[in-house]
């Protein structure tokens, strides 16, 4: 059953919940899920409302124009999406393939409500995996001398595939403004959660030498601030002095796959709203 999803943010004031519910009732829809949050410090209201439109009196394409009157009255920023519309995404990877393989497996099994349009990498390691999954593979090598041209090629590919979301599945290249500006709040990155500690190469080696007791993973929207974009999902797992570096790397990879998949699902199910440098993630 296809449903409609309203994602709303606006200055908080009385009557917001009533106005949205009244709109759904007026078009003869039926609310299935509703969740709201108020950021008390800024006075901003956020809401996600999912409602059945099978028996609505309006066509899909008329719902947004009809709701525009409510949005103008309350100064709302609104997105209206439908759950049977599968967002198109591209997955970027480098040499490590655990996150890429996990996303492709979830997609092939029907678990991921999106379409993986392409796999793009600065190496050729995963060409066979993409081919096995029936997904086009593109090799876009990157060097200091070719970075500008590589990014232009990357943007052309993403636009050519009409991609809505870009997933950095352990893509070990820093994206420039050309890519980031083309997909604001539509690029998801995954990394270990030691930052800002253990910066640089071999973070698990550094962590093992320091005797850490927790390791984790963070998925966030990519911004020009590198690993400091709005966080979508995180998780941790306990470790001990008995764990070798190999153990930490294995446990870290397990976390990265789960956390990245959770973040991608939240985005493609229309559950995220970005506010400043943080996200509102509805359940």
C-alpha positions as a Markdown table, in Angstrom:
| # | Residue | x | y | z |
|---|---|---|---|---|
| 1 | Unk | 0.0 | 0.0 | 0.0 |
| 2 | Unk | 1.4 | 3.3 | -1.1 |
| 3 | Unk | 1.4 | 6.1 | 1.5 |
| 4 | Unk | 2.2 | 9.8 | 1.5 |
| 5 | Unk | 4.8 | 11.3 | 3.8 |
| 6 | Unk | 4.9 | 14.9 | 4.9 |
| 7 | Unk | 8.2 | 16.2 | 6.4 |
| 8 | Unk | 7.7 | 19.6 | 8.0 |
| 9 | Unk | 9.8 | 22.2 | 9.8 |
| 10 | Unk | 8.7 | 25.7 | 10.8 |
| 11 | Unk | 8.6 | 28.1 | 13.8 |
| 12 | Unk | 6.7 | 26.6 | 16.6 |
| 13 | Unk | 3.3 | 28.0 | 17.4 |
| 14 | Unk | -0.1 | 26.6 | 18.6 |
| 15 | Unk | -2.3 | 24.8 | 16.1 |
| 16 | Unk | 0.4 | 23.2 | 13.9 |
| 17 | Unk | -0.6 | 19.6 | 14.7 |
| 18 | Unk | -4.2 | 20.4 | 14.3 |
| 19 | Unk | -3.7 | 22.1 | 11.0 |
| 20 | Unk | -1.8 | 19.1 | 9.5 |
| 21 | Unk | -4.3 | 16.6 | 10.8 |
| 22 | Unk | -7.2 | 18.7 | 9.5 |
| 23 | Unk | -5.6 | 18.8 | 6.1 |
| 24 | Unk | -5.3 | 15.0 | 5.9 |
| 25 | Unk | -8.9 | 14.7 | 7.0 |
| 26 | Unk | -10.0 | 17.3 | 4.4 |
| 27 | Unk | -8.5 | 15.2 | 1.6 |
| 28 | Unk | -10.1 | 12.1 | 3.0 |
| 29 | Unk | -6.7 | 10.6 | 3.9 |
| 30 | Unk | -6.0 | 8.4 | 7.0 |
| 31 | Unk | -3.0 | 9.1 | 9.3 |
| 32 | Unk | -1.0 | 6.0 | 9.9 |
| 33 | Unk | 2.0 | 7.4 | 11.7 |
| 34 | Unk | 2.7 | 10.9 | 13.2 |
| 35 | Unk | 5.7 | 12.0 | 15.1 |
| 36 | Unk | 6.8 | 15.6 | 16.1 |
| 37 | Unk | 9.6 | 17.3 | 17.9 |
| 38 | Unk | 10.2 | 20.8 | 19.1 |
| 39 | Unk | 13.7 | 22.2 | 19.4 |
| 40 | Unk | 13.2 | 24.3 | 22.5 |
| 41 | Unk | 16.4 | 26.3 | 22.1 |
| 42 | Unk | 15.5 | 27.6 | 18.7 |
| 43 | Unk | 11.7 | 27.3 | 18.8 |
| 44 | Unk | 11.5 | 25.2 | 15.7 |
| 45 | Unk | 8.8 | 22.5 | 15.2 |
| 46 | Unk | 9.5 | 19.3 | 13.2 |
| 47 | Unk | 7.0 | 16.7 | 12.1 |
| 48 | Unk | 6.7 | 13.6 | 10.0 |
| 49 | Unk | 3.2 | 12.5 | 9.1 |
| 50 | Unk | 2.5 | 9.3 | 7.0 |
| 51 | Unk | -1.0 | 8.9 | 5.7 |
| 52 | Unk | -2.9 | 6.5 | 3.4 |
| 53 | Unk | -4.0 | 8.1 | 0.1 |
| 54 | Unk | -5.7 | 5.2 | -1.5 |
| 55 | Unk | -9.1 | 6.7 | -0.9 |
| 56 | Unk | -8.1 | 10.4 | -1.0 |
| 57 | Unk | -10.3 | 12.7 | -2.9 |
| 58 | Unk | -7.3 | 14.3 | -4.6 |
| 59 | Unk | -4.8 | 12.9 | -7.1 |
| 60 | Unk | -1.2 | 12.6 | -5.9 |
| 61 | Unk | 0.0 | 15.5 | -7.9 |
| 62 | Unk | -2.6 | 17.7 | -6.3 |
| 63 | Unk | -1.8 | 17.1 | -2.7 |
| 64 | Unk | 1.3 | 19.4 | -2.5 |
| 65 | Unk | -0.5 | 22.4 | -4.1 |
| 66 | Unk | -3.4 | 21.8 | -1.8 |
| 67 | Unk | -1.2 | 21.7 | 1.3 |
| 68 | Unk | 0.6 | 24.9 | 0.1 |
| 69 | Unk | -2.1 | 27.0 | 1.7 |
| 70 | Unk | -1.4 | 25.5 | 5.1 |
| 71 | Unk | 2.3 | 25.7 | 4.6 |
| 72 | Unk | 2.1 | 29.5 | 3.8 |
| 73 | Unk | -0.1 | 30.2 | 6.8 |
| 74 | Unk | 2.5 | 28.7 | 9.2 |
| 75 | Unk | 5.7 | 29.4 | 7.3 |
| 76 | Unk | 6.4 | 25.7 | 6.8 |
| 77 | Unk | 9.3 | 24.2 | 4.9 |
| 78 | Unk | 7.6 | 21.0 | 3.5 |
| 79 | Unk | 8.6 | 17.9 | 1.6 |
| 80 | Unk | 5.9 | 15.5 | 0.3 |
| 81 | Unk | 7.0 | 12.1 | -0.8 |
| 82 | Unk | 5.3 | 8.7 | -1.6 |
| 83 | Unk | 6.6 | 5.4 | -0.2 |
| 84 | Unk | 6.2 | 3.5 | -3.5 |
| 85 | Unk | 8.6 | 5.9 | -5.2 |
| 86 | Unk | 12.1 | 4.3 | -5.0 |
| 87 | Unk | 14.9 | 6.8 | -4.7 |
| 88 | Unk | 17.9 | 6.2 | -7.0 |
| 89 | Unk | 21.2 | 6.1 | -5.3 |
| 90 | Unk | 24.8 | 5.6 | -6.3 |
| 91 | Unk | 27.4 | 3.9 | -4.1 |
| 92 | Unk | 31.0 | 5.1 | -4.1 |
| 93 | Unk | 33.7 | 2.8 | -2.7 |
| 94 | Unk | 37.5 | 2.5 | -2.7 |
| 95 | Unk | 39.3 | -0.7 | -1.8 |
| 96 | Unk | 37.4 | -1.9 | 1.2 |
| 97 | Unk | 34.2 | -3.6 | 0.1 |
| 98 | Unk | 32.3 | -4.6 | 3.3 |
| 99 | Unk | 29.9 | -1.7 | 3.2 |
| 100 | Unk | 29.4 | -1.9 | -0.5 |
| 101 | Unk | 28.8 | -5.6 | -0.4 |
| 102 | Unk | 26.3 | -5.2 | 2.4 |
| 103 | Unk | 24.3 | -2.5 | 0.7 |
| 104 | Unk | 24.2 | -4.5 | -2.6 |
| 105 | Unk | 23.0 | -7.6 | -0.7 |
| 106 | Unk | 20.3 | -5.7 | 1.1 |
| 107 | Unk | 19.2 | -4.2 | -2.2 |
| 108 | Unk | 19.1 | -7.6 | -4.0 |
| 109 | Unk | 17.1 | -9.1 | -1.2 |
| 110 | Unk | 14.5 | -6.3 | -1.4 |
| 111 | Unk | 15.3 | -5.0 | 2.0 |
| 112 | Unk | 16.4 | -1.6 | 0.8 |
| 113 | Unk | 13.5 | 0.5 | -0.6 |
| 114 | Unk | 15.6 | 2.2 | -3.2 |
| 115 | Unk | 17.3 | 1.5 | -6.5 |
| 116 | Unk | 21.1 | 1.3 | -6.7 |
| 117 | Unk | 21.8 | 2.9 | -10.1 |
| 118 | Unk | 25.6 | 2.7 | -10.2 |
| 119 | Unk | 28.7 | 1.7 | -8.3 |
| 120 | Unk | 31.6 | 4.2 | -8.7 |
| 121 | Unk | 35.1 | 3.7 | -7.5 |
| 122 | Unk | 38.6 | 5.1 | -7.7 |
| 123 | Unk | 39.8 | 1.5 | -8.0 |
| 124 | Unk | 38.7 | -1.5 | -10.0 |
| 125 | Unk | 38.5 | -4.0 | -7.1 |
| 126 | Unk | 34.7 | -4.1 | -7.0 |
| 127 | Unk | 33.9 | -4.3 | -10.7 |
| 128 | Unk | 33.1 | -8.1 | -10.5 |
| 129 | Unk | 30.8 | -7.5 | -7.4 |
| 130 | Unk | 28.9 | -4.8 | -9.2 |
| 131 | Unk | 28.6 | -7.0 | -12.3 |
| 132 | Unk | 27.3 | -9.9 | -10.2 |
| 133 | Unk | 24.7 | -7.6 | -8.7 |
| 134 | Unk | 23.6 | -6.3 | -12.1 |
| 135 | Unk | 24.7 | -2.7 | -11.4 |
| 136 | Unk | 26.7 | -0.6 | -13.7 |
| 137 | Unk | 30.3 | 0.0 | -12.5 |
| 138 | Unk | 32.4 | 3.0 | -13.3 |
| 139 | Unk | 36.1 | 3.4 | -12.6 |
| 140 | Unk | 37.0 | 7.1 | -11.9 |
| 141 | Unk | 40.7 | 7.2 | -10.9 |
| 142 | Unk | 41.7 | 10.1 | -8.7 |
| 143 | Unk | 45.1 | 11.7 | -8.2 |
| 144 | Unk | 46.3 | 15.1 | -7.1 |
| 145 | Unk | 46.8 | 16.1 | -10.7 |
| 146 | Unk | 43.4 | 14.8 | -12.0 |
| 147 | Unk | 41.2 | 15.5 | -9.0 |
| 148 | Unk | 39.3 | 18.4 | -10.6 |
| 149 | Unk | 38.6 | 16.4 | -13.7 |
| 150 | Unk | 37.7 | 13.3 | -11.7 |
| 151 | Unk | 35.1 | 15.3 | -9.7 |
| 152 | Unk | 33.6 | 16.8 | -12.8 |
| 153 | Unk | 33.3 | 13.3 | -14.3 |
| 154 | Unk | 31.8 | 12.1 | -11.0 |
| 155 | Unk | 29.1 | 14.8 | -11.0 |
| 156 | Unk | 28.3 | 14.1 | -14.7 |
| 157 | Unk | 27.8 | 10.4 | -13.9 |
| 158 | Unk | 25.6 | 11.1 | -10.9 |
| 159 | Unk | 23.5 | 13.5 | -12.8 |
| 160 | Unk | 23.3 | 11.2 | -15.8 |
| 161 | Unk | 21.9 | 8.4 | -13.6 |
| 162 | Unk | 19.5 | 10.9 | -12.0 |
| 163 | Unk | 20.8 | 10.0 | -8.6 |
| 164 | Unk | 19.0 | 11.4 | -5.5 |
| 165 | Unk | 21.3 | 10.0 | -2.9 |
| 166 | Unk | 25.1 | 9.4 | -2.9 |
| 167 | Unk | 26.4 | 6.8 | -0.4 |
| 168 | Unk | 30.1 | 6.8 | 0.5 |
| 169 | Unk | 30.7 | 3.2 | 1.4 |
| 170 | Unk | 34.3 | 3.7 | 2.7 |
| 171 | Unk | 35.1 | 5.9 | -0.3 |
| 172 | Unk | 38.6 | 7.2 | 0.7 |
| 173 | Unk | 38.6 | 10.4 | -1.2 |
| 174 | Unk | 37.7 | 13.9 | 0.1 |
| 175 | Unk | 34.9 | 15.3 | -1.9 |
| 176 | Unk | 35.3 | 18.9 | -3.2 |
| 177 | Unk | 32.7 | 21.7 | -3.4 |
| 178 | Unk | 31.6 | 20.7 | -6.9 |
| 179 | Unk | 30.2 | 17.4 | -5.6 |
| 180 | Unk | 29.0 | 18.6 | -2.2 |
| 181 | Unk | 27.2 | 21.6 | -3.7 |
| 182 | Unk | 25.4 | 19.4 | -6.3 |
| 183 | Unk | 24.0 | 17.1 | -3.6 |
| 184 | Unk | 23.4 | 19.1 | -0.3 |
| 185 | Unk | 22.3 | 16.8 | 2.5 |
| 186 | Unk | 22.2 | 14.0 | 0.0 |
| 187 | Unk | 25.6 | 12.4 | 0.5 |
| 188 | Unk | 26.0 | 9.9 | 3.4 |
| 189 | Unk | 29.4 | 9.0 | 4.7 |
| 190 | Unk | 30.5 | 6.3 | 7.2 |
| 191 | Unk | 33.5 | 6.3 | 9.4 |
| 192 | Unk | 34.8 | 5.0 | 12.8 |
| 193 | Unk | 33.7 | 6.9 | 15.8 |
| 194 | Unk | 37.0 | 7.6 | 17.4 |
| 195 | Unk | 37.2 | 11.1 | 15.9 |
| 196 | Unk | 38.5 | 13.5 | 16.9 |
| 197 | Unk | 40.8 | 11.0 | 18.6 |
| 198 | Unk | 43.1 | 8.7 | 16.6 |
| 199 | Unk | 43.1 | 10.9 | 13.5 |
| 200 | Unk | 44.8 | 9.6 | 10.4 |
| 201 | Unk | 45.9 | 6.2 | 9.3 |
| 202 | Unk | 45.4 | 3.0 | 11.2 |
| 203 | Unk | 42.9 | 4.2 | 13.9 |
| 204 | Unk | 42.3 | 0.7 | 15.2 |
| 205 | Unk | 46.0 | 0.2 | 15.7 |
| 206 | Unk | 46.1 | 3.4 | 17.7 |
| 207 | Unk | 42.9 | 2.4 | 19.7 |
| 208 | Unk | 44.3 | -1.0 | 20.5 |
| 209 | Unk | 47.6 | 0.6 | 21.8 |
| 210 | Unk | 45.5 | 2.9 | 24.0 |
| 211 | Unk | 43.4 | 0.1 | 25.4 |
| 212 | Unk | 40.0 | 1.5 | 24.5 |
| 213 | Unk | 36.9 | -0.2 | 25.9 |
| 214 | Unk | 34.4 | 0.9 | 23.2 |
| 215 | Unk | 34.6 | 1.2 | 19.4 |
| 216 | Unk | 31.9 | 2.6 | 17.2 |
| 217 | Unk | 30.8 | 3.8 | 13.8 |
| 218 | Unk | 29.1 | 7.1 | 12.7 |
| 219 | Unk | 27.0 | 7.7 | 9.6 |
| 220 | Unk | 26.5 | 11.4 | 8.7 |
| 221 | Unk | 25.7 | 13.7 | 5.8 |
| 222 | Unk | 28.9 | 14.8 | 4.2 |
| 223 | Unk | 29.8 | 18.5 | 4.3 |
| 224 | Unk | 32.9 | 20.6 | 3.6 |
| 225 | Unk | 33.8 | 20.0 | 7.3 |
| 226 | Unk | 34.9 | 16.5 | 6.4 |
| 227 | Unk | 33.7 | 14.1 | 9.2 |
| 228 | Unk | 31.7 | 16.8 | 11.1 |
| 229 | Unk | 28.4 | 16.8 | 9.1 |
| 230 | Unk | 25.0 | 16.2 | 10.6 |
| 231 | Unk | 24.9 | 12.7 | 12.2 |
| 232 | Unk | 22.2 | 10.3 | 11.2 |
| 233 | Unk | 23.1 | 7.0 | 13.0 |
| 234 | Unk | 25.7 | 5.7 | 15.4 |
| 235 | Unk | 26.4 | 2.5 | 17.3 |
| 236 | Unk | 29.1 | 1.1 | 19.6 |
| 237 | Unk | 30.3 | -2.3 | 20.8 |
| 238 | Unk | 32.5 | -3.1 | 23.8 |
| 239 | Unk | 36.0 | -4.3 | 23.4 |
| 240 | Unk | 38.7 | -5.4 | 25.8 |
| 241 | Unk | 42.4 | -5.9 | 26.2 |
| 242 | Unk | 41.9 | -9.4 | 24.8 |
| 243 | Unk | 41.0 | -8.0 | 21.4 |
| 244 | Unk | 43.8 | -7.8 | 18.8 |
| 245 | Unk | 44.0 | -5.2 | 16.1 |
| 246 | Unk | 42.4 | -7.7 | 13.7 |
| 247 | Unk | 39.5 | -8.2 | 16.2 |
| 248 | Unk | 38.9 | -4.4 | 16.4 |
| 249 | Unk | 39.0 | -4.1 | 12.6 |
| 250 | Unk | 36.5 | -6.9 | 12.2 |
| 251 | Unk | 34.1 | -5.6 | 14.9 |
| 252 | Unk | 34.5 | -2.1 | 13.4 |
| 253 | Unk | 33.6 | -3.3 | 10.0 |
| 254 | Unk | 30.5 | -5.1 | 11.3 |
| 255 | Unk | 29.4 | -1.8 | 13.0 |
| 256 | Unk | 30.0 | 0.2 | 9.8 |
| 257 | Unk | 27.8 | -2.0 | 7.7 |
| 258 | Unk | 24.9 | -1.9 | 10.1 |
| 259 | Unk | 25.1 | 1.8 | 10.9 |
| 260 | Unk | 25.5 | 2.8 | 7.2 |
| 261 | Unk | 22.5 | 0.7 | 6.2 |
| 262 | Unk | 20.5 | 2.2 | 9.0 |
| 263 | Unk | 21.3 | 5.7 | 7.9 |
| 264 | Unk | 20.5 | 5.0 | 4.2 |
| 265 | Unk | 17.2 | 3.4 | 5.2 |
| 266 | Unk | 16.3 | 6.4 | 7.3 |
| 267 | Unk | 17.0 | 8.7 | 4.3 |
| 268 | Unk | 15.2 | 6.7 | 1.7 |
| 269 | Unk | 12.2 | 6.2 | 4.0 |
| 270 | Unk | 11.9 | 10.0 | 4.4 |
| 271 | Unk | 12.7 | 10.0 | 8.1 |
| 272 | Unk | 15.4 | 12.6 | 8.3 |
| 273 | Unk | 15.3 | 16.4 | 8.5 |
| 274 | Unk | 18.6 | 18.4 | 8.7 |
| 275 | Unk | 18.6 | 21.4 | 11.1 |
| 276 | Unk | 21.8 | 23.3 | 11.3 |
| 277 | Unk | 24.5 | 20.7 | 11.9 |
| 278 | Unk | 22.3 | 18.0 | 13.3 |
| 279 | Unk | 19.5 | 15.8 | 12.1 |
| 280 | Unk | 16.0 | 15.0 | 13.3 |
| 281 | Unk | 15.6 | 11.3 | 12.7 |
| 282 | Unk | 12.1 | 10.1 | 13.1 |
| 283 | Unk | 11.4 | 6.5 | 14.2 |
